[in-house]
Amino acid sequence: MEKLALLGGKPVRTAAWPSWPVFDQTEEKNVMQVLHSGHWWRHSYGQGVELAEDDSTSPSLVARFQNAFARAHACKYGICASNGTVTLEIALRAAGVKAGDEVIIPAYTYVATATAPLMVGAIPVFVDIDPETYNMDVQRLEEAITPFTRAIIPVHFGGQPCQMDEIKKIAARHDIKVIEDAAHAHGASYRGQKCGSLADLASFSFQNSKNMTAGEGGIITTNDEVYADTCETLVWAGRKRGQPWYRHYVLASNARMTEFQGAILLAQLERLDEQNRLRRENAQRLDVLLAGVEGIRPSKQLPEGTSSYHIYMFRYDPKNFAGVDKQRFVAALQAEGIEGAFGGYTTPLYANPMFLEKEFMGGAYPLEAFENGRAINYADFERRCPVSERACASEAVWIPQSMLLGSAEDMMDIAEAIKKVQRLAVQLH
Ligand SMILES: Cc1ncc(COP(=O)(O)O)c(C=O)c1O
């Protein structure tokens, strides 16, 4: 009798998946070049706060990389930093977000989208996601706006661009800044225009799982020189361009990227377009392969967006799998050799203890100090965000970008494993 691998049967596949991160002699050469140069940080080239419009020939690989990445994303300026969490904090500060301001974010995202406002003293306000795309629901956006709202952070979740026209129209009506969280969206585009260039500022991550990586790293992109200047100041401990080295003008941390990261990222950028092309091709294959499977609905891609497929997501319906819950379904899929399959966030962000207990810097900050009579109770968002609740509890399944770098046969294995788990789901009771 055919048996699920989770229960001791033969797995659909045992072959390895494409390894991640991908690198070759270019990364090796670049890293060795930095190592032997002795210039391990950008400032040893005399580079830093002095933002140049064209750094394409700089001896600093960070400077060269941020220039190249910005150009590849239709922006004049790129400001590298140590990760994609601090880039969000810096972007918010550059946009003028201050203590007591409200910042609207989706409920289905990584924690940094919410901690960034908190770290600048602002209050994250959650909006539910669209049931088809899992991006911020633009129909629910306006009702979240108050006189205190200062910024919106749309997250291009999984690499699918948000409905930026609608978001920007609403933002303009209320004089609110827009900062893209493009941590998943390297090389993605919306109506033919690159993510990263669609709003006031944007933030990308180069953490290890991302579509291009240096293990850690981040960048802010913008077309506005004043924002860019402020971001450099905030990366460089409050220094200003053209001013003496030990003059610090604003409160800021050290968020610098090392030359080693710049060296790796320069090489990773060269590979991005081709890898994204393959990710898209395989995502489309999966769409076709899964189209006829009852209870599996790949997340809808809007025609105006071109995803970078950081995550291929589908919606799982236990009804078509003998009532087996999502976590057990994912475990069965992993046992069949689809090791990277993942159930994603287990709760929406606001349901984390940090928010429910308002455990922000010893409890005295910032809501009590700045809430201007507003009594924000993060438990209330459960009622307001049913789609995020459902996505986390029972519905959303993720296939990571690195698996999309496999072959057409690899995609067939994913589909075959899902079908096998469906056929034999009763065994899981
Ligand atoms: C949506 C989103 N925003 C921000 C970040 C933060 O990036 P980093 O891990 O580089 O700090 C991540 C990282 O996973 C993310 O997924």
The ligand as an ORCA input file, in Angstrom:
! r2SCAN-3c Opt
* xyz 0 1
  C       9.438     42.248      4.916
  C      10.766     42.402      5.598
  N      11.166     43.624      5.983
  C      12.357     43.826      6.577
  C      13.219     42.780      6.819
  C      14.476     43.044      7.587
  O      15.622     42.702      6.959
  P      16.946     42.256      7.751
  O      16.786     40.815      8.106
  O      18.029     42.503      6.737
  O      17.098     43.123      8.939
  C      12.867     41.503      6.412
  C      13.781     40.353      6.639
  O      13.420     39.214      6.687
  C      11.603     41.290      5.794
  O      11.191     40.071      5.432
*
